[in-house]
Amino acid sequence: MVGPLVAEARAKAILNESPPSLALAAQTMAPSRLPGSIILRACLFEFGDRDGIAEAVRLQHPLGIHAFNGLLYVADTYNHKVKVISPGTRASSTLFGRFYEPGGLWVAAGRLWVADTNNHAIRVADLAT
């Protein structure tokens, strides 16, 4: 799933494999800045739907996020998909599509539960298969 993207980034020597730091900065921070590392970033008008590594990734209105087994699961709302992100490699790939504006998600008992907002449904997927 994310493996080919990581291999490609390693081959191009553009992969930062040092773990993100979530420690607070020692100095006083401006109110608009949050502590920790940025996993993915784009400017306000750089939205879209693109899997990849770090700054190459494009999401559109991500609303829900849940951490499970070292991965982040993201409800990429306006792209109608669920993405999976590896914080260590900063790689993102599409896990599931065919939603209608997923708004939130949660992992319980090895299953991913997704609020499929505009389909007025809760969908569930087994993460082991």
C-alpha positions as CSV (number, residue, x, y, z in Angstrom):
1,M,0.0,0.0,0.0
2,V,2.5,2.6,1.1
3,G,5.6,0.4,0.5
4,P,6.1,1.4,-3.2
5,L,5.9,5.1,-2.4
6,V,8.5,4.7,0.3
7,A,10.8,2.7,-1.9
8,E,10.6,5.3,-4.7
9,A,11.3,8.1,-2.2
10,R,14.3,6.2,-0.8
11,A,15.6,5.7,-4.4
12,K,15.3,9.4,-5.1
13,A,17.0,10.2,-1.7
14,I,14.1,12.5,-0.7
15,L,12.8,10.5,2.2
16,N,13.3,11.9,5.7
17,E,13.1,8.8,8.0
18,S,13.8,10.4,11.3
19,P,10.8,10.1,13.5
20,P,8.7,13.2,14.1
21,S,9.2,15.0,17.4
22,L,6.2,15.8,19.4
23,A,8.1,17.5,22.2
24,L,7.2,21.0,23.0
25,A,9.6,23.7,22.0
26,A,11.6,25.2,24.9
27,Q,11.0,28.8,23.7
28,T,7.7,30.6,23.8
29,M,5.7,29.9,20.7
30,A,3.4,32.3,18.8
31,P,-0.3,31.5,19.4
32,S,-0.8,30.4,15.8
33,R,1.9,27.7,16.0
34,L,1.3,24.2,17.3
35,P,4.1,22.1,18.8
36,G,5.4,19.0,17.0
37,S,6.3,18.0,13.4
38,I,4.3,18.6,10.3
39,I,3.5,15.3,8.6
40,L,1.9,16.7,5.4
41,R,1.5,20.3,4.4
42,A,0.1,22.3,1.5
43,C,-0.8,25.9,1.0
44,L,-4.4,27.0,1.2
45,F,-5.0,26.7,-2.5
46,E,-2.9,23.6,-3.1
47,F,-5.7,21.1,-2.5
48,G,-6.4,18.0,-4.7
49,D,-6.2,14.3,-4.7
50,R,-2.6,13.0,-4.9
51,D,-0.9,10.1,-3.1
52,G,2.8,10.5,-2.4
53,I,5.4,11.6,0.1
54,A,5.2,14.7,2.2
55,E,4.7,18.0,0.3
56,A,3.7,16.1,-2.9
57,V,0.5,14.8,-1.2
58,R,-2.8,16.6,-1.8
59,L,-5.9,16.2,0.4
60,Q,-9.1,18.1,0.1
61,H,-10.9,19.1,3.4
62,P,-9.7,16.2,5.6
63,L,-12.0,16.1,8.6
64,G,-11.5,12.9,10.6
65,I,-8.2,11.3,11.7
66,H,-7.4,8.3,13.9
67,A,-4.1,6.7,14.8
68,F,-3.8,2.9,14.9
69,N,-0.8,0.5,14.8
70,G,1.6,3.3,13.9
71,L,-0.5,4.6,11.0
72,L,-2.9,7.6,10.6
73,Y,-6.2,7.0,9.0
74,V,-7.7,10.2,7.4
75,A,-11.2,11.0,6.1
76,D,-10.3,12.9,3.0
77,T,-13.8,14.4,2.8
78,Y,-14.0,16.2,-0.5
79,N,-12.1,13.5,-2.4
80,H,-14.6,10.9,-1.0
81,K,-11.8,8.7,0.2
82,V,-10.0,7.3,3.3
83,K,-6.3,7.7,3.1
84,V,-3.6,6.0,5.2
85,I,-0.5,7.9,6.2
86,S,2.8,6.7,7.7
87,P,4.0,9.4,10.0
88,G,7.6,8.1,10.0
89,T,7.9,8.1,6.2
90,R,5.3,10.9,5.5
91,A,3.9,8.6,2.8
92,S,0.1,8.8,2.0
93,S,-2.0,6.5,-0.1
94,T,-5.6,5.8,-0.8
95,L,-7.0,3.0,1.3
96,F,-10.7,3.1,0.3
97,G,-12.8,5.2,-2.1
98,R,-16.4,5.3,-3.0
99,F,-17.6,7.4,-0.1
100,Y,-19.8,10.5,-0.2
101,E,-17.9,13.0,2.0
102,P,-16.6,10.8,4.8
103,G,-16.6,13.0,7.9
104,G,-15.1,10.9,10.7
105,L,-13.5,7.6,11.4
106,W,-12.4,5.3,14.2
107,V,-10.7,2.0,14.6
108,A,-12.1,-0.6,17.0
109,A,-11.5,-4.3,17.2
110,G,-9.3,-4.3,14.1
111,R,-12.1,-2.7,12.0
112,L,-12.2,0.8,10.5
113,W,-15.6,2.5,11.1
114,V,-16.3,5.4,8.7
115,A,-19.1,8.0,8.9
116,D,-20.1,8.2,5.3
117,T,-21.8,11.5,5.8
118,N,-23.8,12.2,2.6
119,N,-24.7,8.5,2.1
120,H,-26.2,8.7,5.7
121,A,-24.4,5.5,6.6
122,I,-21.7,4.1,8.9
123,R,-19.4,1.8,6.9
124,V,-17.1,-0.8,8.4
125,A,-14.0,-2.4,6.9
126,D,-11.8,-5.2,8.3
127,L,-8.2,-3.8,8.3
128,A,-6.7,-7.3,8.3
129,T,-8.1,-8.1,4.9
